[in-house]
Amino acid sequence: MTGSQNVRRPQVLFLCTGNYYRSRFAEVLFNDLAREAGIAWRATSRGVAIELGVHNLGPVSPWAAGGLAARGRYLPQPARRPRQLRPAELEGAGRVVALKEAEHRRFLAERFPGWEERVEYWHIDDLDIASATDALAQLEAHVRALVDELAD
């Protein structure tokens, strides 16, 4: 590799529906934990159907921001708006995690055919099913386990 080429860090891509709540929490928590663990992996996040988030106010869910703050973690400022997933982002990720198979598998199959079989699925419920306290605690446990796995 020549000096003019960029060295890309391995990337985890977290997916949820609107890139507003679960995936944003996972992205920030993962990046903080990965830095602390001294691993090169970094995370980003995207939504598989951000147009469904018509009632999402502001750049990020207050539940995600509050859950991070309660853990002594904070969103990079200024907080970015939710972003729609693009095919190149799937191709560029070393690991892709969709946060709820029952929600996200069909969007992947419809919008990114073939990817529905290539991503890892966790089972973290959205606010219509689980409280933020429960969902974010489960998500934190999964993210911590992933960082530990990648650190080995």
NUKE-665246 format. One record per residue: x, y, z of N, C-alpha, C in turn; residue in one letter. Coordinates in Angstrom, 3 decimals. Layout:
// NUKE-665246
        n_u        n_v        n_w       ca_u       ca_v       ca_w        c_u        c_v        c_w   resn
          X          Y          Z          X          Y          Z          X          Y          Z      A
...
END
This chain:
// NUKE-665246
        n_u        n_v        n_w       ca_u       ca_v       ca_w        c_u        c_v        c_w   resn
      0.853     -1.186      0.000      0.000      0.000      0.000      0.885      1.230      0.000      M
      0.585      2.155     -0.851      1.370      3.383     -0.918      0.910      4.373      0.142      T
      1.729      5.357      0.400      1.393      6.355      1.394      0.189      7.191      1.029      G
     -0.174      7.241     -0.251     -1.301      8.068     -0.666     -2.650      7.365     -0.491      S
     -2.633      6.075     -0.200     -3.887      5.352     -0.028     -4.350      5.458      1.416      Q
     -5.656      5.588      1.581     -6.212      5.653      2.925     -6.322      4.258      3.509      N
     -5.995      4.131      4.769     -6.193      2.878      5.473     -7.586      2.932      6.076      V
     -8.441      2.015      5.654     -9.814      2.001      6.157     -9.908      1.149      7.407      R
    -10.576      1.669      8.374    -10.829      0.904      9.588    -11.968     -0.064      9.317      R
    -11.922     -1.244      9.923    -13.073     -2.136      9.788    -14.302     -1.482     10.418      P
    -15.443     -1.683      9.788    -16.641     -0.968     10.202    -17.810     -1.895     10.495      Q
    -18.500     -1.584     11.590    -19.776     -2.193     11.924    -20.853     -1.213     11.479      V
    -21.868     -1.732     10.810    -22.988     -0.914     10.363    -24.231     -1.388     11.104      L
    -24.789     -0.521     11.950    -26.015     -0.833     12.680    -27.209     -0.305     11.896      F
    -28.233     -1.140     11.751    -29.435     -0.772     11.010    -30.668     -0.830     11.891      L
    -31.503      0.187     11.773    -32.850      0.135     12.334    -33.767      0.792     11.305      C
    -34.993      1.006     11.648    -35.935      1.523     10.657    -35.637      2.977     10.314      T
    -35.583      3.838     11.328    -35.479      5.266     11.073    -34.149      5.920     11.350      G
    -33.152      5.162     11.843    -31.850      5.727     12.192    -32.016      6.900     13.161      N
    -32.879      6.671     14.131    -33.257      7.739     15.063    -33.063      7.333     16.522      Y
    -33.200      6.055     16.828    -33.227      5.615     18.219    -32.207      4.485     18.459      Y
    -32.570      3.250     18.134    -31.736      2.102     18.476    -30.387      2.110     17.777      R
    -30.374      2.329     16.483    -29.101      2.271     15.757    -28.168      3.413     16.159      S
    -28.731      4.558     16.484    -27.889      5.690     16.887    -27.267      5.433     18.250      R
    -28.048      4.876     19.179    -27.528      4.496     20.483    -26.394      3.487     20.317      F
    -26.634      2.456     19.495    -25.633      1.406     19.285    -24.354      1.973     18.687      A
    -24.483      2.861     17.716    -23.317      3.457     17.054    -22.428      4.198     18.048      E
    -23.008      5.080     18.818    -22.220      5.887     19.753    -21.620      5.013     20.849      V
    -22.423      4.115     21.406    -21.913      3.248     22.465    -20.780      2.371     21.938      L
    -20.980      1.769     20.760    -19.928      0.930     20.192    -18.639      1.724     20.006      F
    -18.722      2.903     19.427    -17.514      3.679     19.161    -16.773      4.044     20.438      N
    -17.501      4.405     21.474    -16.847      4.709     22.752    -16.175      3.464     23.329      D
    -16.891      2.342     23.335    -16.339      1.105     23.902    -15.164      0.582     23.078      L
    -15.252      0.704     21.762    -14.154      0.245     20.905    -12.893      1.072     21.152      A
    -13.053      2.387     21.288    -11.898      3.246     21.596    -11.285      2.831     22.930      R
    -12.142      2.621     23.930    -11.652      2.229     25.254    -10.946      0.880     25.220      E
    -11.421     -0.023     24.364    -10.817     -1.354     24.250     -9.577     -1.347     23.364      A
     -9.340     -0.235     22.667     -8.172     -0.130     21.811     -8.277     -0.940     20.530      G
     -9.498     -1.145     20.044     -9.654     -1.872     18.782     -9.910     -0.884     17.645      I
     -9.558     -1.280     16.448     -9.653     -0.392     15.289    -11.065     -0.257     14.742      A
    -11.950     -1.178     15.054    -13.312     -1.138     14.523    -14.021      0.142     14.934      W
    -14.836      0.658     14.009    -15.697      1.797     14.285    -17.073      1.483     13.741      R
    -18.075      2.165     14.256    -19.456      1.922     13.842    -20.049      3.154     13.189      A
    -21.008      2.882     12.352    -21.882      3.895     11.812    -23.282      3.294     11.853      T
    -24.276      4.080     11.508    -25.644      3.556     11.527    -26.453      4.203     10.421      S
    -27.461      3.467      9.989    -28.363      3.938      8.950    -29.756      3.363      9.197      R
    -30.727      3.961      8.522    -32.101      3.477      8.586    -32.463      2.773      7.293      G
    -33.256      1.722      7.400    -33.688      0.995      6.204    -34.948      1.597      5.597      V
    -35.640      2.464      6.360    -36.871      3.105      5.861    -37.123      4.389      6.637      A
    -36.227      5.360      6.500    -36.350      6.558      7.340    -37.618      7.348      7.046      I
    -38.217      7.148      5.893    -39.458      7.871      5.586    -40.592      7.493      6.532      E
    -40.468      6.378      7.235    -41.500      5.979      8.196    -41.399      6.752      9.504      L
    -40.321      7.493      9.695    -40.136      8.255     10.921    -40.716      9.646     10.865      G
    -41.912      9.787     10.327    -42.508     11.112     10.147    -42.761     11.838     11.469      V
    -42.851     11.102     12.563    -43.100     11.736     13.872    -41.816     11.919     14.676      H
    -40.685     11.569     14.098    -39.408     11.756     14.775    -39.034     13.232     14.727      N
    -38.847     13.812     15.878    -38.519     15.241     15.975    -37.045     15.411     16.295      L
    -36.392     16.258     15.542    -34.983     16.524     15.791    -34.099     15.464     15.168      G
    -32.796     15.600     15.389    -31.853     14.703     14.732    -31.751     13.309     15.344      P
    -32.129     13.162     16.611    -31.969     11.876     17.291    -33.021     11.760     18.396      V
    -33.402     10.540     18.696    -34.399     10.284     19.736    -33.920     10.778     21.101      S
    -34.797     11.435     21.835    -34.417     11.803     23.206    -34.148     10.572     24.067      P
    -34.766      9.431     23.717    -34.510      8.189     24.466    -33.080      7.718     24.235      W
    -32.607      7.811     23.008    -31.224      7.427     22.712    -30.254      8.377     23.404      A
    -30.474      9.674     23.257    -29.587     10.662     23.883    -29.588     10.506     25.399      A
    -30.770     10.327     25.991    -30.862     10.152     27.436    -30.224      8.867     27.909      G
    -30.412      7.790     27.142    -29.792      6.507     27.498    -28.276      6.581     27.449      G
    -27.760      7.292     26.481    -26.308      7.483     26.406    -25.814      8.332     27.573      L
    -26.500      9.443     27.826    -26.090     10.334     28.924    -26.108      9.609     30.260      A
    -27.095      8.748     30.466    -27.180      7.984     31.716    -25.981      7.053     31.883      A
    -25.336      6.744     30.781    -24.159      5.874     30.794    -22.863      6.669     30.668      R
    -22.968      8.001     30.766    -21.789      8.851     30.661    -21.244      8.943     29.249      G
    -22.119      8.798     28.270    -21.736      8.825     26.853    -22.585      9.886     26.153      R
    -22.033     10.485     25.127    -22.744     11.592     24.491    -22.614     11.544     22.985      Y
    -23.645     12.022     22.321    -23.651     12.112     20.868    -22.621     13.123     20.405      L
    -21.927     12.833     19.318    -21.055     13.858     18.732    -21.904     15.071     18.346      P
    -21.354     16.247     18.536    -22.086     17.476     18.227    -21.457     18.192     17.051      Q
    -22.217     18.787     16.192    -23.677     18.777     16.209    -24.208     17.397     15.801      P
    -25.310     17.015     16.411    -25.900     15.707     16.109    -26.424     15.717     14.674      A
    -26.100     14.694     13.942    -26.532     14.610     12.546    -27.973     14.114     12.450      R
    -28.576     14.365     11.313    -29.931     13.891     11.014    -29.876     12.398     10.678      R
    -31.002     11.688     10.783    -31.046     10.289     10.351    -30.662     10.165      8.878      P
    -30.030      9.046      8.546    -29.582      8.810      7.172    -30.135      7.490      6.653      R
    -30.570      7.532      5.408    -31.090      6.353      4.724    -29.928      5.470      4.256      Q
    -30.079      4.185      4.422    -29.093      3.217      3.971    -28.960      3.231      2.452      L
    -27.722      3.105      1.982    -27.428      2.998      0.550    -26.637      1.704      0.312      R
    -26.741      1.131     -0.873    -26.043     -0.140     -1.152    -24.546     -0.099     -0.868      P
    -23.878      0.979     -1.208    -22.428      1.061     -0.993    -22.064      0.922      0.478      A
    -22.947      1.356      1.359    -22.660      1.253      2.793    -22.704     -0.193      3.260      E
    -23.598     -0.975      2.684    -23.629     -2.407      2.991    -22.345     -3.070      2.510      L
    -21.954     -2.744      1.298    -20.745     -3.337      0.711    -19.485     -2.970      1.489      E
    -19.446     -1.762      2.046    -18.243     -1.289      2.721    -18.103     -1.722      4.163      G
    -19.134     -2.312      4.718    -19.097     -2.698      6.135    -18.496     -4.087      6.319      A
    -17.723     -4.231      7.372    -17.173     -5.534      7.721    -18.165     -6.387      8.476      G
    -19.130     -5.734      9.077    -20.155     -6.424      9.858    -21.415     -5.579      9.788      R
    -22.553     -6.187      9.488    -23.826     -5.476      9.422    -24.775     -6.118     10.412      V
    -25.333     -5.290     11.297    -26.253     -5.766     12.324    -27.566     -5.008     12.200      V
    -28.643     -5.736     11.918    -29.991     -5.157     11.943    -30.556     -5.426     13.325      A
    -31.162     -4.422     13.910    -31.496     -4.512     15.330    -32.800     -5.233     15.657      L
    -33.601     -5.572     14.656    -34.827     -6.335     14.926    -35.217     -7.089     13.662      K
    -34.998     -8.376     13.649    -35.258     -9.164     12.448    -36.695     -9.034     11.963      E
    -37.660     -9.076     12.881    -39.070     -9.010     12.488    -39.406     -7.704     11.764      A
    -38.689     -6.644     12.037    -38.909     -5.355     11.363    -38.067     -5.191     10.114      E
    -36.814     -5.554     10.198    -35.844     -5.124      9.199    -35.588     -6.111      8.076      H
    -35.851     -7.387      8.280    -35.601     -8.373      7.227    -36.397     -8.040      5.961      R
    -37.661     -7.680      6.113    -38.480     -7.416      4.921    -38.023     -6.178      4.166      R
    -37.600     -5.150      4.888    -37.088     -3.951      4.207    -35.807     -4.277      3.446      F
    -34.935     -5.065      4.050    -33.712     -5.451      3.362    -34.037     -6.265      2.116      L
    -34.967     -7.207      2.239    -35.341     -8.039      1.089    -35.940     -7.202     -0.038      A
    -36.775     -6.222      0.307    -37.428     -5.381     -0.699    -36.472     -4.370     -1.326      E
    -35.649     -3.751     -0.507    -34.843     -2.619     -0.974    -33.397     -2.964     -1.303      R
    -32.905     -4.049     -0.715    -31.515     -4.471     -0.905    -31.487     -5.984     -1.064      F
    -32.098     -6.504     -2.127    -32.248     -7.958     -2.292    -30.929     -8.712     -2.115      P
    -31.037     -9.800     -1.368    -29.884    -10.639     -1.075    -29.235    -10.315      0.250      G
    -29.354     -9.068      0.671    -28.740     -8.670      1.944    -29.496     -9.212      3.150      W
    -30.762     -9.525      2.999    -31.530    -10.028      4.137    -30.946    -11.322      4.691      E
    -30.185    -12.043      3.874    -29.546    -13.282      4.317    -28.103    -13.072      4.760      E
    -27.582    -11.882      4.580    -26.165    -11.637      4.846    -25.909    -10.832      6.110      R
    -26.956    -10.290      6.709    -26.752     -9.478      7.913    -27.006    -10.313      9.155      V
    -26.494     -9.845     10.245    -26.734    -10.443     11.560    -27.941     -9.740     12.154      E
    -28.829    -10.502     12.767    -30.022     -9.913     13.374    -29.969    -10.046     14.885      Y
    -30.213     -8.924     15.553    -30.457     -8.936     16.984    -31.970     -8.792     17.153      W
    -32.443     -8.859     18.359    -33.889     -8.810     18.594    -34.205     -7.772     19.662      H
    -33.981     -6.518     19.303    -34.191     -5.383     20.202    -35.472     -4.678     19.778      I
    -36.472     -4.721     20.647    -37.770     -4.129     20.337    -37.717     -2.611     20.323      D
    -38.601     -2.028     19.519    -38.760     -0.579     19.457    -39.691     -0.147     20.590      D
    -39.897      1.155     20.708    -40.681      1.715     21.813    -42.147      1.302     21.809      L
    -42.656      0.818     20.684    -44.049      0.367     20.660    -44.230     -0.959     21.392      D
    -43.119     -1.642     21.691    -43.192     -2.947     22.359    -42.457     -2.952     23.695      I
    -41.309     -2.308     23.756    -40.475     -2.347     24.965    -40.182     -0.941     25.455      A
    -40.007     -0.822     26.754    -39.600      0.478     27.307    -38.167      0.769     26.874      S
    -37.825      2.026     26.837    -36.465      2.417     26.490    -35.472      1.825     27.488      A
    -35.842      1.785     28.743    -34.954      1.226     29.761    -34.600     -0.214     29.430      T
    -35.609     -1.027     29.111    -35.363     -2.436     28.790    -34.632     -2.609     27.463      D
    -35.098     -1.913     26.433    -34.498     -2.072     25.106    -33.035     -1.627     25.102      A
    -32.749     -0.486     25.726    -31.373      0.006     25.712    -30.449     -0.845     26.571      L
    -30.964     -1.423     27.644    -30.153     -2.349     28.449    -29.801     -3.592     27.631      A
    -30.768     -4.124     26.880    -30.485     -5.278     26.014    -29.499     -4.901     24.918      Q
    -29.700     -3.746     24.336    -28.813     -3.287     23.273    -27.397     -3.076     23.801      L
    -27.280     -2.497     24.969    -25.957     -2.309     25.572    -25.258     -3.649     25.773      E
    -25.978     -4.653     26.259    -25.375     -5.973     26.475    -24.865     -6.557     25.151      A
    -25.649     -6.432     24.094    -25.227     -6.936     22.780    -24.010     -6.176     22.258      H
    -24.027     -4.856     22.393    -22.906     -4.046     21.895    -21.639     -4.393     22.670      V
    -21.742     -4.520     23.971    -20.568     -4.885     24.779    -20.024     -6.250     24.362      R
    -20.917     -7.199     24.128    -20.482     -8.531     23.696    -19.796     -8.465     22.334      A
    -20.302     -7.647     21.443    -19.690     -7.498     20.124    -18.301     -6.889     20.237      L
    -18.149     -5.849     21.041    -16.828     -5.256     21.241    -15.870     -6.290     21.813      V
    -16.324     -7.047     22.799    -15.470     -8.097     23.382    -15.054     -9.122     22.334      D
    -16.008     -9.525     21.487    -15.712    -10.490     20.425    -14.672     -9.945     19.448      E
    -14.834     -8.701     19.052    -13.923     -8.102     18.070    -12.547     -7.794     18.682      L
    -12.490     -7.691     19.997    -11.221     -7.408     20.680    -10.371     -8.666     20.817      A
    -10.986     -9.831     20.699    -10.232    -11.100     20.838     -9.373    -11.395     19.639      D
END
